[in-house]
Amino acid sequence: MKLARDDWFDLARKLDWTYGYVGERDVFPEEASGAPWLPHDAWAGWNEPFRTTYAEYVATQAQKEAAVHAVREAVGRPEDFQRHDRRWLSALKLHAATLPLAEFAATIGNLRAARFARDSAWRGTALLGALDELRHTQLPLVALHDLVKWDRQFDWTHRFYHSNDWVAIAARHVMDEMLLAADPIELAVATNFVFETGFTNLQFVGLSAMAHDVGDRMFETMLKSIQTDEARHAQIGPTVVRTLVAHDRARAQRLVDKWFWRHWLLFAVVTGFAMDYLTPLAHRRSSFKEFMQEWVLDQFARSLADVGLELPAYWPTFLESLDWYHHMVYASAYTYRATVWFDLAVPGPDERAWLRAKYPASWDALDPVWERVAERWRESGPGVEWYTHGTTPVGFCSLCQLVLCGGTPARNTAQVVDRDGRRYIFCSEPCRTIFEAEPERYAEHRDVVKQILAGEAPANLLELLRTHFGLTQDEWGKDVAGGDYPWLRR
């Protein structure tokens, strides 16, 4: 007799073993399964809202794949992308590079959870999550592959994480720790609870809406297809966090605090650049700060309250950084634009007025930076790239590996720590605190400057771009208009 789905599924998904020849700790050692080590009975209440069978999963994913490939056939050719504003193409290049191979690392992290997570339902959900992440790896690689022959910068969709570019080092530093080095408990907190619940679900919603307004149906469809998967396996996080809170609340709070800050810094670059600088002004629905306040802050605060945790102690610092951080990094990236694989734009008068209205607490201090940049273009004329920094590389934070852009133009928040005969510089107090909580995890990592000092990379910036970052002259970032802005013409 064939059983109905609801007659067998709950029994199958909650089917665990009783061990007769080995102990439970032998099958699930703490080093692989995570701390605190708890017996299976402590995890027996593990539950996920979206209960999916493998057959249902395959059928749903096949429909999604068909939809994405149909859109790609219709509007995914190079000539379709040539119609888009060049700023938006830069946003696409930035997001596409940071996405696919990070998702591949997430495949590995989920497969570890599929073996060492402590409940069968958790392991089954993690297995489907691994399949999700593999699909998320393939989608942007396939969708943007044909664009490489038109624009070499799109090649960084695949090359990014294989490079020594400073942005790649920062992104890899976060993703490798979270997805390759973390045990299933930390993976669930960092990825499923903080990143997917607090950031990526909402990032994909916001960016897909912007892609729709811009008219980029390919990117919109790809993001929506990915987001529906993220929403499903983000469910792992809250259940794991509740169990962790019940047995080691202090560790749960430390992990949440650490990973929210680490994700925020990278998120501010990838999404902050796109929303406030690289989306054409006519298509901007809201500022990055407004997006964070509406979609991330309220959501994350509710998620923490639901599991019995507090807002991080650095919350006032974080709220202040919403007005400053991504603007400071963008100005630095524009100045060092040849060190990245996408082009950057100077905000014109209308955009600067929009930014002043959206950021009244900070823009008066930031606006003179862009006035000086505009004046430099007026002096040099369009078509001739210029750089103000000479050949000296910029400094980087010893924790987040991003440029030292914390604080404001008048008050940098960098902090210095001397430890074991070495000096470490941090962009902010939260980065310093995270480092000092686990120095053995971070102390030996070498950013670009440390690689130069160790003789592993050239000190000359031009040689650094070519031989260490792997950027050729037709790939490295330039001004998106070559300085030829209508508002700059004499």
C-alpha positions, 0 to 999 in steps of 0.5 A: 500500500502506498502511503500518503506523504504526510503519513511517512514524512515526519517519521523519515525526517526524524529518524536517528540512530541508536549506537551499539558499538561506539559512543555518541561522542565518537560519531559526533566529536565536539571538534566537528559537531560544535560546542557546547557538545550536547547529547542528542536528546538536547537537539531532539526538539529541532524543527524546521517550518518548511518541511520538504521532501527530496522529490518536492525539492527536485520538482520545485528547483527544476521549475526555477531553473527553467524560468531562469534559463528562459529569461537568459535566452530572452534577455541574457545576451551581450547586446541586452546588457549593452543597453544598461547604464554603465553604472548599473553594470558596475553594480552587477560586476561587483555583486556577481564577483562576490557571490558565486564562489562564496556560495560554493564554499557554503556548499562545503559548509552545509555538507559538513552540517549534513554529516555532523549536525546533531539531529536528522532533520537538521542534517536533511535540511542542510543537505538540501541547503548544500544543493541550493548553494551549488545552484547559486554557484552555477547561476551567475557563472552561467548567466554572465559567462557570455559577457566576458567576450564583450567586457573582460571585467565580467571575467572576475565573476569567476576569477575574483576569489582566486585573486589577491585583490584587496577586496577578494582578500577581505571577502575570502577572510569572512567567507572562509572562516564562516563557511570552511572553518566553522563547525555546524553550530557556528555555521548555523549562527553565522550563516543561517541566522545572521547572514541569511536571516539578517542580510541576504534575504533582504539584500536579494529582495532589495536588489531584485527590486532595483534590477526590475526598475533598471530593466535588468530582467536577467539579474532580477530573475536570478536574484529572485530564484536564489532568494527563494532558496535562501528563505527556505534554509535560513530556517536552520538558524533560529532553531539552532540558536534557541538550543544554544541559548538554552545551554550556553547563552554567552556563546550564542551572544558572542557569535551573533555579535561577532558575525553581525559586525563582520557581515555588516562591513562587507555588506556595506561595500557590496550593497552600499556601493550599488544602492547609493552610487552605482544605481542610476539616480532615477531608479533609486527607491531608497538610500542604503541607510533607509534600506538597512533601517527598514529591512535589516535593523527591525528584522534583526532586532525582532529575530534577536528578541525572539531567541532571547538575545540582546542587541550587540554592545557596539550597536550605537557604533553600528548605527553611527556607521550607517551614515559614514562607513560605505561612503568612506570606503567608496571614496577610497575605492574611487581614489584607488579605482585601478585596484578593483575590477569594476568602474566607479562614478563621481556623483553629480550635483543632482546625486549629491543633493539626493545624498545630502537629503538622505544623509543630513548628518554626514554629507556636509563633511563628505561632499567636499571630497567629491567637489575636489574630485570634480575639480580635478576632472575639470582641470585634466579634462575627460578621457585622461585617467588620473590618480592622487595617491601615487604608488603607495598602497593603502592600509588595511584593518587587521581583522576585516581586511578592508581599508582603514575607513572607520569614522569620519573625514575628521575623526578616524576610529582606527585602533592599535594593539601591540601583541607578541612583538607585533603591531595590529591596526583595526578600523574600529573598536568592534574589529579590535574586540573580535580580534582580541577574543580569538587572536589565535584565529586571526593573528597570522593572517597577512593583508596586502601590506603585510604581504609587501613587507614580507616580500611576497608582493611588490611595493610598487602599486602598478606592479602590485596590480599587474603581478599580484592582483592579476588586473590588466589595464583593460580590466582594472577600474576606471571612472565610469564616464572617463570624466566626461560628465555633462555637468562637468563640461565647460 
